[in-house]
Amino acid sequence: MARVAESRGFTLVELLVVIAIIGVLIALLLPAVQSARESARRIECKNHLKQISLAALNHESTHRHLPTGGWGYRWVGDAGSGYGAKQPGGWAYNILEYMELAERRELGGAIVERLVAREAIPESDQNEMLALVSSPVAGFLCPSRRSVKAYPLIDPSLPYLAYNAQACRAARPGKEGCFVARGDYRANAGSINRGEEEGPTPNYVNYHRWWADPTTQTGVVFQRSAVKLGQITDGTSHTFLVGEKALNEADYESGTHSSDDQCVYSGHDQDNIGYTSNGAERMPPLRDNLASGTATRWRFGGPHPAVMNVAMVDGSVDSLPFDIDVDLFAAMGGRADEGEPPTY
């Protein structure tokens, strides 16, 4: 009579050993997978900066100056206000048409002109402005930091609503603000921080006394700027145009941090403008972290390990280490410093 072979199963100890081995393999592979994903996101971020720099150069080719920094945080872009010092919107608004988003730049019509004349704003124009400010652009966001969507415009006391986008007030009944497009990049204003202002009130647009004199600013994009390439005597490959901004990790989506509480299309504000120094005070780039707090104001930096990404005025893109020499970093923000151009 033939004997039936006995089948032998795994013992509990053998199963535990296999599970442990699988766990070790996962632990070994996970950092590599995460590193590969972050590397891909960093490359995508650099591509965004490349597109921004090329759009800014196309703007300069058309209008003979780099995009303006706009008026202040109480104003967003206005389709009827042209380019340069008369345009309240910041640099991101002014390069939309060179990022194949020209239709967005035409939304809302000439609201500033109507406000100055104290005319009623048509509801259709108000709705178009609401559509503009709430429409995010993937190219203005770093994929290592957050996804492409609108984020809350909230202030704990009183929302800083743009004068020419008051439709936000009615967008969320019973709540402050609305949801707006954000940005993760700051344009380079240089080495003299004149602070921020909300810009003129609608009744005094033609009589406003501005805080900052444009002739004192050392960067390439700042309040009411219209910098020509010929003014960048340090060389366009030695002066950076736009870089990643520093931000507290806890505030990626909150809308409450002063460095991230406005719309990406707003005028001159710490949300979209940065400095490499403030006179003798050096402002080196800062890695995103939970303890950064107010230290991120006006600062460049970012969420990537070890480096931040920057676009130079000539359109090239590079990664700068967070531990870069502070004097070198300060020099890279100036368009016409004395002495030899900065090298790194």
C-alpha positions as a Markdown table, in Angstrom:
| # | Residue | x | y | z |
|---|---|---|---|---|
| 1 | Met | 0.0 | 0.0 | 0.0 |
| 2 | Ala | 1.4 | 3.4 | -1.1 |
| 3 | Arg | 2.2 | 5.9 | 1.6 |
| 4 | Val | 0.7 | 9.4 | 1.3 |
| 5 | Ala | 3.4 | 12.1 | 1.7 |
| 6 | Glu | 2.7 | 14.4 | 4.5 |
| 7 | Ser | 2.6 | 18.1 | 3.6 |
| 8 | Arg | 4.5 | 20.3 | 6.0 |
| 9 | Gly | 3.3 | 23.9 | 6.6 |
| 10 | Phe | 5.2 | 26.9 | 7.9 |
| 11 | Thr | 5.7 | 27.1 | 11.6 |
| 12 | Leu | 4.8 | 30.2 | 13.5 |
| 13 | Val | 8.5 | 31.0 | 14.0 |
| 14 | Glu | 9.2 | 30.7 | 10.2 |
| 15 | Leu | 6.3 | 33.0 | 9.4 |
| 16 | Leu | 7.6 | 35.6 | 11.9 |
| 17 | Val | 11.0 | 35.4 | 10.4 |
| 18 | Val | 9.6 | 35.9 | 6.8 |
| 19 | Ile | 7.6 | 38.9 | 8.0 |
| 20 | Ala | 10.6 | 40.4 | 9.8 |
| 21 | Ile | 12.7 | 40.0 | 6.6 |
| 22 | Ile | 10.0 | 41.7 | 4.5 |
| 23 | Gly | 9.8 | 44.5 | 7.1 |
| 24 | Val | 13.5 | 45.0 | 6.9 |
| 25 | Leu | 13.4 | 45.1 | 3.1 |
| 26 | Ile | 10.6 | 47.7 | 3.2 |
| 27 | Ala | 12.6 | 49.8 | 5.7 |
| 28 | Leu | 15.6 | 49.7 | 3.4 |
| 29 | Leu | 13.7 | 50.4 | 0.2 |
| 30 | Leu | 11.3 | 53.1 | 1.5 |
| 31 | Pro | 13.9 | 55.9 | 2.0 |
| 32 | Ala | 15.2 | 55.2 | -1.5 |
| 33 | Val | 11.7 | 55.4 | -2.9 |
| 34 | Gln | 11.0 | 58.6 | -1.0 |
| 35 | Ser | 14.3 | 60.1 | -2.2 |
| 36 | Ala | 13.5 | 59.2 | -5.8 |
| 37 | Arg | 10.1 | 60.9 | -5.5 |
| 38 | Glu | 11.6 | 64.0 | -3.9 |
| 39 | Ser | 14.2 | 64.1 | -6.6 |
| 40 | Ala | 11.4 | 64.0 | -9.2 |
| 41 | Arg | 9.5 | 66.8 | -7.4 |
| 42 | Arg | 12.6 | 68.9 | -7.2 |
| 43 | Ile | 13.2 | 68.6 | -11.0 |
| 44 | Glu | 9.6 | 69.6 | -11.6 |
| 45 | Cys | 10.1 | 72.6 | -9.3 |
| 46 | Lys | 13.1 | 73.6 | -11.3 |
| 47 | Asn | 11.1 | 73.2 | -14.5 |
| 48 | His | 8.5 | 75.6 | -13.1 |
| 49 | Leu | 11.2 | 78.2 | -12.4 |
| 50 | Lys | 12.5 | 77.7 | -15.9 |
| 51 | Gln | 9.1 | 78.5 | -17.3 |
| 52 | Ile | 8.7 | 81.5 | -15.0 |
| 53 | Ser | 12.1 | 82.9 | -16.1 |
| 54 | Leu | 11.4 | 82.4 | -19.8 |
| 55 | Ala | 8.0 | 84.1 | -19.4 |
| 56 | Ala | 9.7 | 87.0 | -17.6 |
| 57 | Leu | 12.2 | 87.3 | -20.5 |
| 58 | Asn | 9.4 | 87.3 | -23.0 |
| 59 | His | 7.8 | 90.0 | -21.0 |
| 60 | Glu | 11.0 | 92.0 | -21.1 |
| 61 | Ser | 11.4 | 91.5 | -24.9 |
| 62 | Thr | 7.8 | 92.8 | -25.4 |
| 63 | His | 7.7 | 95.7 | -22.9 |
| 64 | Arg | 11.4 | 96.5 | -22.6 |
| 65 | His | 11.5 | 95.8 | -18.8 |
| 66 | Leu | 11.1 | 92.9 | -16.5 |
| 67 | Pro | 7.6 | 92.4 | -14.9 |
| 68 | Thr | 6.7 | 94.9 | -12.2 |
| 69 | Gly | 6.3 | 94.0 | -8.5 |
| 70 | Gly | 3.0 | 95.8 | -8.4 |
| 71 | Trp | 1.5 | 98.2 | -5.8 |
| 72 | Gly | 0.8 | 96.4 | -2.5 |
| 73 | Tyr | -1.1 | 93.6 | -0.9 |
| 74 | Arg | -4.5 | 95.3 | -1.1 |
| 75 | Trp | -4.4 | 95.1 | -4.9 |
| 76 | Val | -4.4 | 92.3 | -7.5 |
| 77 | Gly | -3.8 | 92.5 | -11.2 |
| 78 | Asp | -6.0 | 94.7 | -13.3 |
| 79 | Ala | -6.5 | 94.0 | -17.1 |
| 80 | Gly | -7.0 | 97.7 | -17.9 |
| 81 | Ser | -3.9 | 99.0 | -16.2 |
| 82 | Gly | -1.3 | 98.0 | -18.6 |
| 83 | Tyr | 2.3 | 97.2 | -17.5 |
| 84 | Gly | 4.9 | 98.8 | -15.4 |
| 85 | Ala | 4.3 | 101.3 | -12.5 |
| 86 | Lys | 0.6 | 101.7 | -13.3 |
| 87 | Gln | -0.1 | 98.0 | -12.9 |
| 88 | Pro | -1.3 | 97.1 | -9.4 |
| 89 | Gly | -0.8 | 93.4 | -9.8 |
| 90 | Gly | 2.5 | 91.7 | -9.1 |
| 91 | Trp | 5.0 | 89.8 | -11.3 |
| 92 | Ala | 3.0 | 86.5 | -11.4 |
| 93 | Tyr | 0.0 | 88.3 | -12.9 |
| 94 | Asn | 2.1 | 90.1 | -15.5 |
| 95 | Ile | 3.6 | 86.9 | -17.0 |
| 96 | Leu | 0.4 | 85.0 | -17.3 |
| 97 | Glu | 0.1 | 85.7 | -21.0 |
| 98 | Tyr | 3.6 | 84.3 | -21.5 |
| 99 | Met | 2.7 | 81.1 | -19.8 |
| 100 | Glu | -0.2 | 80.4 | -22.3 |
| 101 | Leu | -2.7 | 81.9 | -19.8 |
| 102 | Ala | -3.5 | 85.2 | -21.6 |
| 103 | Glu | -7.2 | 84.7 | -21.1 |
| 104 | Arg | -6.8 | 84.9 | -17.3 |
| 105 | Arg | -5.0 | 88.3 | -17.6 |
| 106 | Glu | -8.0 | 89.7 | -19.4 |
| 107 | Leu | -10.5 | 88.8 | -16.6 |
| 108 | Gly | -12.2 | 91.6 | -14.8 |
| 109 | Gly | -11.7 | 94.5 | -17.2 |
| 110 | Ala | -10.6 | 97.9 | -16.1 |
| 111 | Ile | -11.8 | 97.8 | -12.5 |
| 112 | Val | -9.1 | 100.2 | -11.2 |
| 113 | Glu | -10.2 | 102.9 | -13.6 |
| 114 | Arg | -13.8 | 102.5 | -12.4 |
| 115 | Leu | -12.8 | 102.6 | -8.8 |
| 116 | Val | -10.8 | 105.9 | -9.3 |
| 117 | Ala | -13.8 | 107.4 | -11.1 |
| 118 | Arg | -16.0 | 106.1 | -8.2 |
| 119 | Glu | -18.2 | 104.2 | -10.7 |
| 120 | Ala | -20.1 | 101.0 | -9.8 |
| 121 | Ile | -18.3 | 97.8 | -10.7 |
| 122 | Pro | -20.5 | 95.6 | -13.0 |
| 123 | Glu | -21.3 | 92.3 | -11.3 |
| 124 | Ser | -19.9 | 90.4 | -14.3 |
| 125 | Asp | -16.5 | 92.1 | -13.8 |
| 126 | Gln | -16.6 | 91.2 | -10.1 |
| 127 | Asn | -17.4 | 87.6 | -10.9 |
| 128 | Glu | -14.5 | 87.5 | -13.4 |
| 129 | Met | -12.1 | 88.8 | -10.7 |
| 130 | Leu | -13.3 | 86.2 | -8.3 |
| 131 | Ala | -12.6 | 83.6 | -11.0 |
| 132 | Leu | -9.1 | 85.0 | -11.5 |
| 133 | Val | -8.0 | 85.1 | -7.9 |
| 134 | Ser | -9.4 | 81.6 | -7.2 |
| 135 | Ser | -7.7 | 80.0 | -10.2 |
| 136 | Pro | -4.4 | 78.3 | -9.2 |
| 137 | Val | -1.5 | 77.8 | -11.7 |
| 138 | Ala | 0.6 | 74.6 | -11.3 |
| 139 | Gly | 3.6 | 76.5 | -12.5 |
| 140 | Phe | 3.5 | 78.8 | -9.5 |
| 141 | Leu | 3.5 | 76.0 | -6.9 |
| 142 | Cys | 6.3 | 73.7 | -5.7 |
| 143 | Pro | 5.1 | 70.0 | -5.8 |
| 144 | Ser | 7.3 | 69.2 | -2.8 |
| 145 | Arg | 5.2 | 71.6 | -0.7 |
| 146 | Arg | 1.5 | 71.4 | -1.8 |
| 147 | Ser | -1.0 | 70.4 | -4.5 |
| 148 | Val | -2.6 | 72.5 | -7.2 |
| 149 | Lys | -5.7 | 74.0 | -5.7 |
| 150 | Ala | -7.1 | 77.2 | -4.1 |
| 151 | Tyr | -6.3 | 77.9 | -0.5 |
| 152 | Pro | -8.1 | 80.0 | 2.1 |
| 153 | Leu | -7.7 | 83.7 | 2.3 |
| 154 | Ile | -8.1 | 84.2 | 6.0 |
| 155 | Asp | -6.9 | 86.8 | 8.6 |
| 156 | Pro | -7.7 | 86.2 | 12.3 |
| 157 | Ser | -8.9 | 89.8 | 12.7 |
| 158 | Leu | -9.9 | 91.4 | 9.4 |
| 159 | Pro | -9.3 | 89.9 | 5.9 |
| 160 | Tyr | -7.0 | 92.0 | 3.7 |
| 161 | Leu | -9.3 | 91.8 | 0.7 |
| 162 | Ala | -8.0 | 93.4 | -2.5 |
| 163 | Tyr | -9.8 | 96.7 | -3.4 |
| 164 | Asn | -10.3 | 95.4 | -6.9 |
| 165 | Ala | -11.5 | 91.9 | -5.9 |
| 166 | Gln | -14.2 | 92.6 | -3.4 |
| 167 | Ala | -16.3 | 89.7 | -4.7 |
| 168 | Cys | -14.2 | 87.6 | -2.3 |
| 169 | Arg | -16.2 | 89.2 | 0.6 |
| 170 | Ala | -19.4 | 87.5 | -0.6 |
| 171 | Ala | -17.8 | 84.3 | -1.7 |
| 172 | Arg | -18.0 | 82.6 | 1.7 |
| 173 | Pro | -21.1 | 83.9 | 3.5 |
| 174 | Gly | -20.5 | 84.1 | 7.3 |
| 175 | Lys | -16.8 | 83.6 | 6.9 |
| 176 | Glu | -13.8 | 85.8 | 6.2 |
| 177 | Gly | -12.1 | 85.9 | 2.9 |
| 178 | Cys | -12.4 | 83.4 | 0.1 |
| 179 | Phe | -10.2 | 80.7 | -1.5 |
| 180 | Val | -7.4 | 82.0 | -3.7 |
| 181 | Ala | -4.5 | 80.8 | -5.8 |
| 182 | Arg | -1.2 | 80.7 | -3.9 |
| 183 | Gly | 2.5 | 80.9 | -5.0 |
| 184 | Asp | 5.6 | 79.2 | -3.8 |
| 185 | Tyr | 8.1 | 81.6 | -5.4 |
| 186 | Arg | 9.5 | 85.0 | -4.6 |
| 187 | Ala | 10.9 | 87.5 | -7.0 |
| 188 | Asn | 14.3 | 89.1 | -6.1 |
| 189 | Ala | 14.0 | 92.7 | -4.8 |
| 190 | Gly | 17.6 | 92.9 | -3.7 |
| 191 | Ser | 19.2 | 94.0 | -0.5 |
| 192 | Ile | 17.2 | 97.0 | 0.9 |
| 193 | Asn | 13.9 | 95.9 | 2.5 |
| 194 | Arg | 11.5 | 98.8 | 2.5 |
| 195 | Gly | 8.8 | 96.8 | 4.1 |
| 196 | Glu | 5.3 | 96.3 | 2.8 |
| 197 | Glu | 2.3 | 98.6 | 2.3 |
| 198 | Glu | -1.2 | 97.9 | 1.1 |
| 199 | Gly | -0.9 | 100.4 | -1.7 |
| 200 | Pro | -3.1 | 103.5 | -2.3 |
| 201 | Thr | -6.8 | 103.5 | -1.4 |
| 202 | Pro | -9.0 | 103.8 | -4.5 |
| 203 | Asn | -9.8 | 107.5 | -3.9 |
| 204 | Tyr | -6.1 | 108.4 | -3.8 |
| 205 | Val | -4.5 | 106.3 | -6.5 |
| 206 | Asn | -3.3 | 109.5 | -8.3 |
| 207 | Tyr | -2.1 | 111.2 | -5.1 |
| 208 | His | -0.6 | 108.4 | -3.0 |
| 209 | Arg | 2.8 | 109.0 | -1.4 |
| 210 | Trp | 4.7 | 105.8 | -1.8 |
| 211 | Trp | 6.9 | 104.4 | 0.9 |
| 212 | Ala | 9.7 | 103.2 | -1.4 |
| 213 | Asp | 11.6 | 105.1 | -4.0 |
| 214 | Pro | 12.2 | 102.7 | -6.9 |
| 215 | Thr | 15.6 | 104.3 | -7.5 |
| 216 | Thr | 16.8 | 103.0 | -4.1 |
| 217 | Gln | 15.9 | 99.3 | -4.8 |
| 218 | Thr | 18.8 | 97.0 | -5.7 |
| 219 | Gly | 17.0 | 94.0 | -7.1 |
| 220 | Val | 15.1 | 93.3 | -10.3 |
| 221 | Val | 11.5 | 93.1 | -9.2 |
| 222 | Phe | 10.0 | 95.3 | -6.6 |
| 223 | Gln | 7.2 | 97.8 | -5.9 |
| 224 | Arg | 6.3 | 99.7 | -9.2 |
| 225 | Ser | 9.5 | 98.4 | -10.8 |
| 226 | Ala | 10.4 | 98.4 | -14.5 |
| 227 | Val | 14.0 | 97.1 | -14.6 |
| 228 | Lys | 15.6 | 96.8 | -18.0 |
| 229 | Leu | 18.2 | 94.1 | -18.7 |
| 230 | Gly | 20.7 | 96.9 | -19.4 |
| 231 | Gln | 20.5 | 98.0 | -15.8 |
| 232 | Ile | 21.7 | 94.6 | -14.6 |
| 233 | Thr | 25.4 | 95.4 | -14.8 |
| 234 | Asp | 26.4 | 92.5 | -12.6 |
| 235 | Gly | 25.4 | 90.2 | -15.5 |
| 236 | Thr | 22.1 | 88.4 | -16.0 |
| 237 | Ser | 23.8 | 85.0 | -15.3 |
| 238 | His | 25.0 | 86.3 | -11.9 |
| 239 | Thr | 21.8 | 87.9 | -10.6 |
| 240 | Phe | 18.8 | 85.8 | -9.7 |
| 241 | Leu | 15.3 | 86.6 | -10.8 |
| 242 | Val | 13.0 | 84.3 | -8.9 |
| 243 | Gly | 13.6 | 81.7 | -6.1 |
| 244 | Glu | 11.7 | 79.5 | -3.8 |
| 245 | Lys | 10.3 | 81.1 | -0.7 |
| 246 | Ala | 10.8 | 80.0 | 2.9 |
| 247 | Leu | 7.6 | 79.0 | 4.6 |
| 248 | Asn | 6.6 | 77.4 | 7.9 |
| 249 | Glu | 5.7 | 73.7 | 7.3 |
| 250 | Ala | 2.7 | 74.1 | 9.6 |
| 251 | Asp | 1.2 | 76.8 | 7.3 |
| 252 | Tyr | 1.3 | 75.1 | 3.9 |
| 253 | Glu | -2.5 | 75.1 | 3.8 |
| 254 | Ser | -3.6 | 77.4 | 6.6 |
| 255 | Gly | -3.6 | 80.8 | 4.9 |
| 256 | Thr | -2.7 | 82.4 | 8.2 |
| 257 | His | 1.1 | 83.0 | 7.9 |
| 258 | Ser | 2.1 | 86.5 | 6.9 |
| 259 | Ser | 4.3 | 85.0 | 4.1 |
| 260 | Asp | 1.5 | 83.1 | 2.6 |
| 261 | Asp | -1.8 | 84.9 | 3.3 |
| 262 | Gln | -2.5 | 86.6 | -0.1 |
| 263 | Cys | -3.3 | 85.8 | -3.7 |
| 264 | Val | -0.5 | 84.9 | -6.0 |
| 265 | Tyr | -1.6 | 87.8 | -8.3 |
| 266 | Ser | -1.3 | 90.4 | -5.6 |
| 267 | Gly | 1.0 | 93.4 | -5.8 |
| 268 | His | 4.3 | 93.8 | -3.8 |
| 269 | Asp | 4.1 | 91.7 | -0.6 |
| 270 | Gln | 6.2 | 89.3 | 1.4 |
| 271 | Asp | 4.1 | 86.5 | -0.2 |
| 272 | Asn | 5.8 | 87.1 | -3.6 |
| 273 | Ile | 8.8 | 89.3 | -3.0 |
| 274 | Gly | 12.1 | 88.4 | -1.2 |
| 275 | Tyr | 15.4 | 89.9 | -0.3 |
| 276 | Thr | 18.9 | 88.5 | 0.0 |
| 277 | Ser | 19.8 | 90.9 | 2.8 |
| 278 | Asn | 18.5 | 94.1 | 4.5 |
| 279 | Gly | 21.5 | 96.4 | 4.4 |
| 280 | Ala | 24.1 | 94.9 | 6.7 |
| 281 | Glu | 21.6 | 92.3 | 8.0 |
| 282 | Arg | 22.2 | 89.1 | 6.0 |
| 283 | Met | 19.2 | 87.0 | 5.0 |
| 284 | Pro | 20.5 | 83.6 | 3.8 |
| 285 | Pro | 18.0 | 81.0 | 2.5 |
| 286 | Leu | 16.1 | 79.0 | 5.1 |
| 287 | Arg | 14.9 | 75.4 | 4.9 |
| 288 | Asp | 11.1 | 75.0 | 5.7 |
| 289 | Asn | 10.6 | 73.7 | 9.3 |
| 290 | Leu | 8.1 | 73.8 | 12.0 |
| 291 | Ala | 10.0 | 76.3 | 14.1 |
| 292 | Ser | 10.8 | 78.9 | 11.4 |
| 293 | Gly | 7.8 | 81.2 | 12.3 |
| 294 | Thr | 8.3 | 84.8 | 11.5 |
| 295 | Ala | 11.9 | 84.2 | 10.4 |
| 296 | Thr | 10.5 | 83.2 | 7.0 |
| 297 | Arg | 9.3 | 86.7 | 6.2 |
| 298 | Trp | 10.8 | 88.1 | 3.0 |
| 299 | Arg | 13.3 | 85.1 | 3.0 |
| 300 | Phe | 14.2 | 82.7 | 0.3 |
| 301 | Gly | 14.4 | 79.0 | 1.1 |
| 302 | Gly | 12.2 | 76.0 | 0.4 |
| 303 | Pro | 11.1 | 72.5 | 1.3 |
| 304 | His | 13.9 | 70.5 | -0.4 |
| 305 | Pro | 16.7 | 68.8 | 1.5 |
| 306 | Ala | 19.9 | 70.8 | 1.5 |
| 307 | Val | 19.2 | 73.2 | -1.4 |
| 308 | Met | 16.8 | 75.8 | -2.8 |
| 309 | Asn | 16.0 | 76.3 | -6.5 |
| 310 | Val | 16.5 | 79.7 | -8.2 |
| 311 | Ala | 16.1 | 81.1 | -11.7 |
| 312 | Met | 18.7 | 83.6 | -12.9 |
| 313 | Val | 17.8 | 86.6 | -15.0 |
| 314 | Asp | 19.3 | 84.9 | -18.1 |
| 315 | Gly | 16.8 | 82.1 | -17.8 |
| 316 | Ser | 19.2 | 79.5 | -16.3 |
| 317 | Val | 18.1 | 77.5 | -13.2 |
| 318 | Asp | 20.3 | 76.3 | -10.4 |
| 319 | Ser | 20.2 | 74.9 | -6.9 |
| 320 | Leu | 21.9 | 76.8 | -4.1 |
| 321 | Pro | 22.8 | 75.2 | -0.8 |
| 322 | Phe | 21.2 | 76.5 | 2.4 |
| 323 | Asp | 24.7 | 76.9 | 3.9 |
| 324 | Ile | 25.8 | 79.2 | 1.0 |
| 325 | Asp | 28.1 | 82.0 | 2.0 |
| 326 | Val | 25.9 | 84.8 | 3.3 |
| 327 | Asp | 27.8 | 87.6 | 1.6 |
| 328 | Leu | 27.8 | 85.7 | -1.7 |
| 329 | Phe | 24.0 | 85.2 | -1.5 |
| 330 | Ala | 23.5 | 88.9 | -0.7 |
| 331 | Ala | 25.6 | 89.8 | -3.7 |
| 332 | Met | 23.5 | 87.6 | -6.0 |
| 333 | Gly | 20.4 | 89.7 | -5.2 |
| 334 | Gly | 22.0 | 93.0 | -6.4 |
| 335 | Arg | 21.8 | 94.0 | -10.1 |
| 336 | Ala | 24.5 | 96.6 | -10.0 |
| 337 | Asp | 26.9 | 95.9 | -7.1 |
| 338 | Glu | 30.4 | 97.3 | -7.2 |
| 339 | Gly | 33.3 | 94.9 | -7.7 |
| 340 | Glu | 33.5 | 91.5 | -9.3 |
| 341 | Pro | 30.3 | 89.6 | -10.1 |
| 342 | Pro | 29.5 | 86.9 | -7.6 |
| 343 | Thr | 30.6 | 83.4 | -8.4 |
| 344 | Tyr | 29.8 | 80.1 | -6.6 |
